[in-house]
Amino acid sequence: MDNYYAVLGIAEFMKDQNVIRSAYMNQVKFFHPDLYTGPPEIAQIKTQQLNEAYRVLRDADRKADYDDSLHIEKEKLLKQQYHTACNAQRDSARSYESKYEPSDGATFKPAGSKVLLKVLSAISALLLLLLVAVIILFLYGVHNFDMPLSDNSESQSMTDYRSNNTTPSNFNHSPY
């Protein structure tokens, strides 16, 4: 079935009868056998299509029936496109499964997955060990690095050193 709106060159479900009539008149003038420069067979076929479209769309009852049938046809087309897309997606998934999963029903595991799992667990263990070492150094070792070296005769405790904020006399400021 031809789309009568497309034949007349107007928007689908047009309600304005003046627009429908104007489009029909313009198209009929263009394809009139006395004015059309193309093959007369095309002009005759196109004029018949225009007359049929206008005959249906100018009558309110025929137009309502036609619009209903057009709605139903569009719904069928949309459902068909939807099912086609769903089938294509399902076929694509099946194709993927057949390529990457064993046919005996076992679950798919890459060949190096056990080795990769062991490497990743070893790396995470090393990172955890490094984190613990950094925390221990921070809590216990960092505070002792700013304590100057002293001999037994002039030794100060850490609390005395920090409370006085003075440098012991034997503290060597030279890096060497």
C-alpha positions as CSV (number, residue, x, y, z in Angstrom):
1,M,0.0,0.0,0.0
2,D,1.3,3.4,-1.0
3,N,1.6,6.1,1.7
4,Y,-0.9,8.7,0.4
5,Y,0.8,11.4,2.4
6,A,4.1,10.7,0.8
7,V,2.5,10.6,-2.7
8,L,1.2,14.2,-2.0
9,G,4.4,15.3,-0.4
10,I,2.9,16.3,2.9
11,A,3.4,15.3,6.5
12,E,1.8,12.2,7.7
13,F,-1.6,12.5,9.4
14,M,-2.1,16.0,8.1
15,K,-5.5,17.3,9.2
16,D,-5.7,20.6,7.4
17,Q,-7.8,20.0,4.2
18,N,-6.5,23.2,2.6
19,V,-2.9,21.9,2.8
20,I,-4.0,18.5,1.4
21,R,-5.9,20.2,-1.5
22,S,-3.0,22.6,-2.2
23,A,-0.4,19.8,-2.3
24,Y,-2.7,17.8,-4.6
25,M,-3.2,20.7,-7.0
26,N,0.5,21.5,-7.2
27,Q,1.5,17.9,-7.9
28,V,-1.3,17.4,-10.5
29,K,-0.2,20.6,-12.3
30,F,3.4,19.4,-12.3
31,F,2.5,15.9,-13.7
32,H,-0.1,17.2,-16.1
33,P,0.4,15.5,-19.6
34,D,0.5,18.9,-21.3
35,L,3.1,20.4,-18.9
36,Y,5.3,17.4,-17.8
37,T,8.5,17.1,-19.9
38,G,9.3,13.5,-18.9
39,P,7.9,10.2,-20.3
40,P,4.0,10.3,-20.6
41,E,3.8,6.8,-18.8
42,I,5.3,8.3,-15.7
43,A,2.9,11.3,-15.8
44,Q,0.0,8.9,-16.2
45,I,1.0,6.6,-13.3
46,K,1.8,9.5,-11.0
47,T,-1.5,11.2,-11.8
48,Q,-3.4,8.1,-11.0
49,Q,-1.5,7.8,-7.7
50,L,-2.3,11.5,-6.9
51,N,-6.0,11.0,-7.7
52,E,-6.3,7.9,-5.5
53,A,-4.4,9.7,-2.6
54,Y,-6.6,12.8,-2.8
55,R,-9.8,10.7,-3.1
56,V,-9.0,9.0,0.2
57,L,-7.6,11.9,2.1
58,R,-10.2,14.5,1.2
59,D,-13.1,12.4,2.6
60,A,-13.1,12.4,6.4
61,D,-14.4,8.9,6.9
62,R,-12.0,7.4,4.3
63,K,-9.1,9.4,5.8
64,A,-9.9,8.1,9.3
65,D,-10.0,4.5,8.1
66,Y,-6.7,5.1,6.2
67,D,-5.0,6.7,9.2
68,D,-6.1,3.7,11.4
69,S,-4.7,1.2,8.9
70,L,-1.5,3.3,8.6
71,H,-1.1,3.3,12.4
72,I,-1.5,-0.5,12.4
73,E,1.0,-0.9,9.6
74,K,3.5,1.3,11.4
75,E,3.1,-0.7,14.6
76,K,3.6,-4.0,12.8
77,L,6.8,-2.5,11.1
78,L,8.1,-1.3,14.5
79,K,7.4,-4.7,16.1
80,Q,9.1,-6.5,13.2
81,Q,12.2,-4.2,13.5
82,Y,12.3,-4.8,17.2
83,H,12.2,-8.5,16.8
84,T,14.8,-8.4,14.1
85,A,17.1,-6.4,16.3
86,C,16.5,-8.8,19.3
87,N,17.2,-11.8,17.1
88,A,20.4,-10.2,15.8
89,Q,21.5,-9.5,19.3
90,R,20.7,-13.0,20.5
91,D,22.5,-14.5,17.4
92,S,25.5,-12.3,18.2
93,A,25.6,-13.5,21.8
94,R,25.3,-17.1,20.7
95,S,28.1,-16.5,18.2
96,Y,30.3,-15.1,20.9
97,E,29.5,-18.0,23.3
98,S,30.3,-20.5,20.6
99,K,33.7,-18.9,20.0
100,Y,34.7,-18.4,23.6
101,E,33.1,-21.2,25.6
102,P,33.8,-24.9,25.4
103,S,31.1,-26.9,23.7
104,D,31.0,-29.5,26.5
105,G,29.3,-27.1,28.8
106,A,32.3,-26.4,31.1
107,T,32.8,-22.8,32.2
108,F,35.3,-20.8,30.2
109,K,38.6,-20.0,31.9
110,P,41.6,-18.5,30.0
111,A,44.6,-20.7,29.9
112,G,46.9,-18.4,32.0
113,S,44.3,-17.5,34.6
114,K,45.9,-19.6,37.4
115,V,49.3,-18.1,36.7
116,L,47.9,-14.6,36.6
117,L,46.0,-15.1,39.8
118,K,49.2,-16.2,41.6
119,V,51.2,-13.3,40.2
120,L,48.5,-10.8,41.3
121,S,48.3,-12.3,44.8
122,A,52.1,-12.2,45.2
123,I,52.1,-8.5,44.1
124,S,49.3,-7.6,46.5
125,A,51.2,-9.4,49.3
126,L,54.3,-7.4,48.6
127,L,52.4,-4.2,48.5
128,L,50.8,-5.0,51.9
129,L,54.2,-5.8,53.3
130,L,55.6,-2.5,52.0
131,L,52.7,-0.6,53.5
132,V,53.3,-2.2,56.9
133,A,57.0,-1.4,56.7
134,V,56.3,2.2,55.9
135,I,53.8,2.5,58.8
136,I,56.4,0.9,61.2
137,L,59.1,3.3,60.1
138,F,56.8,6.2,60.5
139,L,55.7,5.3,63.9
140,Y,59.0,4.2,65.4
141,G,61.8,5.3,63.2
142,V,61.1,8.7,61.9
143,H,61.0,10.4,65.2
144,N,64.5,9.1,66.1
145,F,66.2,10.5,63.0
146,D,66.1,14.1,64.2
147,M,67.8,13.1,67.5
148,P,71.4,14.2,67.5
149,L,74.1,11.7,68.3
150,S,75.8,12.2,71.6
151,D,78.2,10.3,73.8
152,N,77.3,9.0,77.2
153,S,78.5,11.9,79.2
154,E,76.3,14.4,77.5
155,S,73.3,12.3,76.6
156,Q,69.9,13.8,76.7
157,S,66.6,12.0,76.6
158,M,64.3,12.5,73.7
159,T,61.8,14.4,75.9
160,D,64.5,16.8,77.2
161,Y,65.8,17.5,73.7
162,R,62.3,18.3,72.4
163,S,61.3,20.4,75.3
164,N,64.4,22.5,75.3
165,N,64.5,23.0,71.5
166,T,68.3,23.5,71.8
167,T,71.0,21.8,69.9
168,P,73.6,20.0,72.1
169,S,77.0,21.4,72.0
170,N,78.6,18.4,70.4
171,F,76.1,18.3,67.5
172,N,77.9,18.4,64.2
173,H,76.0,20.5,61.7
174,S,78.2,19.4,58.8
175,P,76.8,16.6,56.6
176,Y,80.3,15.0,56.7
